[in-house]
Each structure stands twice: as structure tokens, then as C-alpha cells.
Amino acid sequence: MRLWDIHPGYLNRQSLLGEHRELHGIVSIIVNHKKGYAHHPETVRWVGYGWALRQRHRLLAAEMSLRGFHDRSPVLTRTHQGKWPEIYIDAPCRQFAILKAKYIDKEQGRIPLPQNAQQLWSHHKYSVLARDVNLYRKLGRDASGKKRQDDFSELANLLTELLRMPPARGGLRNALQHMWGHVSAGPRASERKVASWSLQRLFEEIQQRVVVDREPYLTSSTALSELKLWIPKG
């Protein structure tokens, strides 16, 4: 039994759907006071964090939707709103290592498992930009100064926890405009027309074009699915 903390884009199809099932199992154990697996460490760390379970489920559902799966089983529990468990079973960098061993000669996730700080940063940069432009600049400089063999566990922790924070509307617009730059070439909509789109329309258009065109950079971006949680509808 495991719920991952890293972005689900790193999970392959089997792991993604498997976590989705296990999350519902943990919710059922906690909400219905079931005894089976009630004392499992993964269950214990989520007790009292119904809102966080709901958010993790929404993130899984967003990633599933991007890959063509449709979730029809929402998680409704919302206890301890705005709070996440304070402990990990395995720290984020360790989770990458576990998946690397697990996926030898197997299907990989949508986002390649990071081998260094630069790769990890490139996956998360637009998610960070949506939340804090100054931190975006600082982390970009820091990552570029790292050597390929340098430890990046601290960065992994920071990015994992940062993606749990809601971005402001202006930050979302800024990040989406940067992402749009990767897919706006060719016979596309005029910039004036794009400027009139809602955030939801812009995000959905980016997603569609990345999938159809297989745009290489955004295909490996956490923002391609996780920003869906925060974008207002309409």
C-alpha cells in the first residue's frame, strides 16, 4: 500500500491507476473506520488529512485525464483543510530511486525520472512560475549551477511541497502564456484571440496541442496536468 508524494506524471500507467485504487482504499478505511490496514504506516499518516487526500486524488485524476482515462469516483472528505501530512514514508528523492528500480525494462511514466537537479527543475519550472516568479528565477539559477552528480534531494522536497500550494490567478496566466509559446507556431489562433481566452480555454488548448504535436518540452512538464486543479472553470 502506497501513496506517492511526487508528481504522478512520473508514474507509469500501472502505477498511476494502482495509486488511484489504493487512495480510494485508504479513504474508505479512514472514513468507515475499517480495521484492515488501519495501522499501516501509509494509512496512519493520512488520518485527519481528508482535504489532502482529496487534493492528491484530484491530481491523480488530472494526470489520468491527460493520458485518456476518466475518473468517476470523486473523494469528498475535506478534514484539516489546507494541511498536508508532515511526514513521508520515503522522501521524494528516494521515491524517484524506488521507481527507477521498479521500472527497469518496463514502461516509464510520462515524465522521465530525473537524473540530476537540472532535469528535475526543467520538469517543474512552469509549476513554480505559476506560484512565485522570484523563486522561479532563484531556483533556475541554482539548478544551472549544480553539477550533474550533485545531490538534489533538498530541491526535490521543496518542489514536491511547493506544488501543494495554490497559485494566484496572475501567476497562472503568466505560466500559461510561457507554455503557450511552445505550441503557438504554425496556422494557429491570432494573439488577439488568444488574449481573450479564459484560463481554462488556454490551458485546454495547450494540453491538446502538446498531445497532438508531441511537443517535447511540455510533454515532460508537471504543469501540463497539475495546473488543472487551480484553474477556474469558464
C-alpha positions as CSV (number, residue, x, y, z in Angstrom):
1,M,0.0,0.0,0.0
2,R,1.5,3.3,-1.1
3,L,0.5,6.9,-1.9
4,W,3.3,8.7,-3.7
5,D,4.2,12.3,-2.9
6,I,6.0,13.2,-6.2
7,H,4.0,14.4,-9.1
8,P,2.0,11.5,-10.7
9,G,3.4,12.3,-14.1
10,Y,6.5,10.3,-13.1
11,L,4.3,7.1,-12.6
12,N,3.7,4.7,-15.4
13,R,0.2,3.7,-16.3
14,Q,0.1,0.7,-14.0
15,S,1.4,2.7,-11.0
16,L,-0.9,5.6,-11.7
17,L,-4.0,3.5,-11.8
18,G,-2.7,1.5,-8.8
19,E,-2.3,4.6,-6.7
20,H,-5.7,5.7,-7.6
21,R,-7.2,2.4,-6.3
22,E,-5.1,2.5,-3.2
23,L,-6.1,6.1,-2.4
24,H,-9.7,5.1,-2.5
25,G,-8.9,2.2,-0.3
26,I,-7.3,4.4,2.3
27,V,-10.2,6.9,2.2
28,S,-12.6,4.0,2.8
29,I,-10.6,2.7,5.8
30,I,-10.4,6.1,7.4
31,V,-14.0,7.3,6.7
32,N,-15.6,3.9,7.5
33,H,-13.3,3.0,10.4
34,K,-12.3,-0.3,8.9
35,K,-9.8,-2.4,10.6
36,G,-7.9,-3.8,7.6
37,Y,-4.7,-1.9,7.0
38,A,-5.9,0.7,9.6
39,H,-2.4,0.5,11.3
40,H,-0.4,0.5,8.1
41,P,2.1,3.5,8.1
42,E,0.6,4.8,4.9
43,T,-2.9,4.8,6.3
44,V,-1.8,6.3,9.6
45,R,0.0,9.3,8.1
46,W,-3.2,10.3,6.2
47,V,-5.6,10.1,9.2
48,G,-7.1,13.6,9.7
49,Y,-5.9,14.8,6.3
50,G,-9.1,14.3,4.3
51,W,-8.6,17.6,2.3
52,A,-5.1,16.5,1.3
53,L,-6.4,13.1,0.2
54,R,-8.9,14.9,-1.9
55,Q,-6.2,17.1,-3.4
56,R,-4.0,14.1,-4.2
57,H,-7.0,12.4,-5.8
58,R,-7.7,15.4,-7.9
59,L,-4.1,15.5,-9.0
60,L,-4.2,11.8,-10.0
61,A,-7.5,12.4,-11.9
62,A,-5.9,15.3,-13.8
63,E,-2.9,13.2,-14.8
64,M,-5.3,10.3,-15.7
65,S,-7.4,12.6,-17.9
66,L,-4.3,13.8,-19.7
67,R,-3.5,10.2,-20.6
68,G,-7.0,9.3,-21.7
69,F,-8.5,7.9,-18.5
70,H,-11.7,9.2,-16.9
71,D,-12.2,9.3,-13.2
72,R,-15.8,9.0,-12.0
73,S,-15.2,8.4,-8.3
74,P,-14.6,11.8,-6.5
75,V,-13.2,11.9,-3.0
76,L,-15.4,14.1,-0.8
77,T,-13.7,14.1,2.6
78,R,-12.2,17.5,3.4
79,T,-10.9,17.4,7.0
80,H,-7.9,19.6,8.0
81,Q,-8.3,21.9,5.0
82,G,-5.2,23.3,3.6
83,K,-2.9,20.9,5.5
84,W,-0.8,18.0,4.3
85,P,0.8,15.1,6.3
86,E,4.1,16.3,7.9
87,I,6.0,13.1,7.2
88,Y,7.0,10.9,4.3
89,I,7.2,7.2,4.2
90,D,10.1,7.8,1.7
91,A,11.4,11.2,0.9
92,P,10.7,12.4,-2.7
93,C,14.3,11.7,-3.9
94,R,14.0,8.2,-2.5
95,Q,10.7,7.8,-4.3
96,F,12.5,8.5,-7.6
97,A,15.1,5.9,-6.8
98,I,12.3,3.3,-6.0
99,L,10.6,4.0,-9.3
100,K,13.9,3.8,-11.2
101,A,14.5,0.3,-9.8
102,K,10.8,-0.7,-10.3
103,Y,10.7,0.4,-13.9
104,I,13.8,-1.4,-15.2
105,D,12.8,-2.8,-18.6
106,K,9.3,-1.7,-18.0
107,E,7.0,1.1,-19.2
108,Q,8.1,4.5,-18.0
109,G,6.0,7.5,-16.8
110,R,5.0,10.5,-18.9
111,I,7.8,12.5,-17.3
112,P,11.3,10.8,-17.3
113,L,12.7,10.1,-13.8
114,P,15.2,12.9,-13.1
115,Q,18.9,12.1,-13.0
116,N,20.0,15.5,-11.7
117,A,18.9,18.8,-10.5
118,Q,18.7,20.4,-13.9
119,Q,16.3,17.7,-15.2
120,L,14.1,17.9,-12.1
121,W,14.0,21.7,-12.4
122,S,13.0,21.6,-16.1
123,H,10.1,19.4,-15.2
124,H,8.8,21.7,-12.5
125,K,9.7,25.2,-13.8
126,Y,6.3,26.3,-15.1
127,S,4.6,24.9,-11.9
128,V,6.9,27.1,-9.9
129,L,6.4,30.1,-12.2
130,A,2.7,29.9,-11.6
131,R,3.3,30.3,-7.9
132,D,6.3,32.6,-7.3
133,V,8.2,34.4,-10.1
134,N,11.1,35.4,-7.8
135,L,11.6,31.8,-6.6
136,Y,11.3,30.7,-10.2
137,R,14.3,32.9,-11.0
138,K,16.3,31.8,-8.0
139,L,15.8,28.1,-8.4
140,G,16.6,28.4,-12.1
141,R,19.9,30.0,-11.3
142,D,20.6,27.5,-8.5
143,A,19.9,24.5,-10.7
144,S,22.1,25.8,-13.5
145,G,25.0,26.0,-11.1
146,K,24.7,22.4,-9.9
147,K,26.9,19.6,-11.2
148,R,25.3,16.6,-12.7
149,Q,26.5,14.4,-9.8
150,D,25.3,16.8,-7.0
151,D,22.6,15.7,-4.6
152,F,19.2,17.1,-5.4
153,S,17.1,15.8,-2.5
154,E,16.6,19.2,-1.0
155,L,15.3,20.5,-4.3
156,A,13.0,17.5,-4.7
157,N,11.5,18.2,-1.2
158,L,11.0,21.9,-2.0
159,L,9.3,21.3,-5.4
160,T,7.1,18.5,-4.0
161,E,5.8,20.7,-1.3
162,L,5.5,23.8,-3.5
163,L,3.1,22.1,-5.9
164,R,0.7,21.7,-3.0
165,M,0.3,25.5,-2.8
166,P,-2.4,27.3,-4.8
167,P,-1.1,29.7,-7.4
168,A,-2.6,33.2,-7.8
169,R,-4.7,34.0,-11.0
170,G,-1.9,36.3,-12.3
171,G,0.7,33.6,-11.8
172,L,-1.5,31.1,-13.7
173,R,-1.8,33.4,-16.6
174,N,1.9,34.1,-16.7
175,A,2.8,30.4,-16.6
176,L,0.3,29.5,-19.3
177,Q,1.5,32.3,-21.6
178,H,5.0,30.9,-21.3
179,M,3.7,27.4,-22.0
180,W,1.7,28.7,-25.0
181,G,5.0,29.9,-26.5
182,H,6.0,26.3,-27.0
183,V,2.8,25.4,-29.1
184,S,1.8,28.6,-30.8
185,A,3.7,28.2,-34.1
186,G,2.0,27.3,-37.3
187,P,-1.6,28.0,-38.5
188,R,-2.8,29.0,-35.0
189,A,-5.2,31.4,-33.4
190,S,-4.2,35.1,-33.5
191,E,-2.6,36.6,-30.4
192,R,-5.5,38.9,-30.0
193,K,-7.9,36.0,-30.0
194,V,-5.7,34.1,-27.5
195,A,-5.6,37.1,-25.2
196,S,-9.4,36.9,-25.0
197,W,-9.5,33.2,-23.9
198,S,-10.3,32.2,-20.4
199,L,-7.6,30.5,-18.4
200,Q,-9.5,27.2,-18.8
201,R,-9.7,27.6,-22.6
202,L,-6.0,28.5,-22.8
203,F,-5.0,25.5,-20.6
204,E,-7.1,23.1,-22.5
205,E,-5.7,24.4,-25.9
206,I,-2.2,23.9,-24.6
207,Q,-2.9,20.4,-23.4
208,Q,-4.5,19.4,-26.7
209,R,-1.6,20.8,-28.8
210,V,1.0,19.2,-26.7
211,V,-0.6,15.8,-27.0
212,V,-1.3,16.1,-30.8
213,D,2.1,17.6,-31.7
214,R,4.0,15.6,-29.1
215,E,5.8,18.9,-28.1
216,P,8.9,17.5,-26.3
217,Y,9.4,20.1,-23.6
218,L,5.9,20.4,-22.2
219,T,5.3,16.7,-22.5
220,S,7.6,16.4,-19.5
221,S,6.1,19.3,-17.6
222,T,4.3,18.8,-14.2
223,A,2.3,21.9,-15.1
224,L,0.6,20.1,-18.0
225,S,-1.7,18.3,-15.6
226,E,-1.3,19.8,-12.1
227,L,-2.4,23.4,-13.0
228,K,-5.8,22.0,-13.8
229,L,-6.5,21.8,-10.1
230,W,-6.3,25.5,-9.7
231,I,-7.8,26.9,-13.0
232,P,-11.3,28.4,-12.6
233,K,-13.9,26.9,-14.9
234,G,-15.3,29.0,-17.6
